[in-house]
Amino acid sequence: MGFTGSLKRAREEKGAPMASRIRDPPPPPDRRPEVTTHDALRFLATMKRELADDTKKYDEFITVVVEFKDGRMDATSLIEYVTVLLAGHPDLLRGFDKFVPLDYKVSHGQEAGAK
């Protein structure tokens, strides 16, 4: 058919809702997107690859996470431990940030290779 501008204008004048082109806003900055089991497994695979020459660190990480999950360690202690354990691995620290509450951000905005 031809030009429908007048029909569109007529609908607007009658109060008929027009299709919105505005997308949903992003989540507020104080909320993180949900993390999935797949995200956790991908992070662990990345850790295993990055720490391939230092498997003791990987094993320690698994141990402290299990202690946290079992209630033998609180969140603050876990995050402090992981921060020390992964010192020198800013990419892993940023990856771990995804799993902790915003109040406990680990990497503090460090860039890879920052000194």
N, C-alpha and C positions, 0 to 999 in steps of 0.2 A: 504494500500500500504506500501511500504518499506520506507527506509530512504530517506528523501527529502532534506538533507543538501546541496547537490550539486545544486539542483534546487534553493534553497534559496540563495545560494552564487551567482548563475548566475544572479538572479534578482537584487541583490545588485550591481553587477558589471555593469549591464546595466542602473543603475540609477533608477530602479523601487522603489517606496517608500515602506518601510517596515512598518508594523503596529507598532505604538508606544506603549510602555508599560508605558510611563511616564504619570502620572496623571496631571490634571490641578493644577497649584500652588494655595495655599490658597490666599484669598484676602490680599492686603497689610495691614500692621498693622494700618494704618490711616483710614481704612474703616471698618465699622461694617456690619455684615450681616443684611438684611432687617428684621425688626420686624413686626409681623403680629397682626391682631386683636386677634387671638387666644393666642399669647404671652401675650398681655395686659390683656386679661380676666383671663388667668392662674395666672399672677402676682397678680391681684386684689383678686382672690380666695385665694391665699397664704397669702396675707396681711390680709384678713378677718379672716382667720384661726389663724394666728399668733397673731393678735390683738383682739381676741375674748373677752378677759377680759378688753379691753380698746377700746370700739367702738368709743369713742370720737376722738381718733387719726385717725382711719379709715375715719370717717366722715370729719375731717379736711383735710385729704389728698385729698379726692374727691373734696372738696370745692376749694382748691388751684389749683388743676388740671383744674377744670372748669374755674376758674379765668384766668389761663394761656391760655386756649383754646379760651376764649372770648377776649383776648388781654388786660385784666386788670392787668396782671402781666408779667414781662419779664422772660426769661429763668434763668438768674442769681438769681433773687429773688425766683423763684420757687425752684431751687436747694438748695439754702441756707435754705429756709423754710423746705423742705423735710429732709435735713440733720439734722436739729435740731429736727424735729418731730420724725424721726426714730432713733435718737440716742439710743444706747443700743440694736439695732436690726441690726447687721452687715449683716446678710443674706438678709434682706429686702433692705438694702442700695445697696448691690451688685446686687440684682434683679432690682432695680430702675436704676442702671447704664446702663442697656441694652437699656434704652429708651432715654438717653441723649447723646448729641454729645460727642465725645472723649475728647474735650477740657474741658468739665465740669464733668469729672469723680467724682462721689460722694464718693465712698467707700475708695479710696486711698489705695487699696490693703490690707485692713484690713482682718484678718482671723476671722472666727467665734470664739468668746470667747476671742479675743485679748484684752489686757488691756493697 
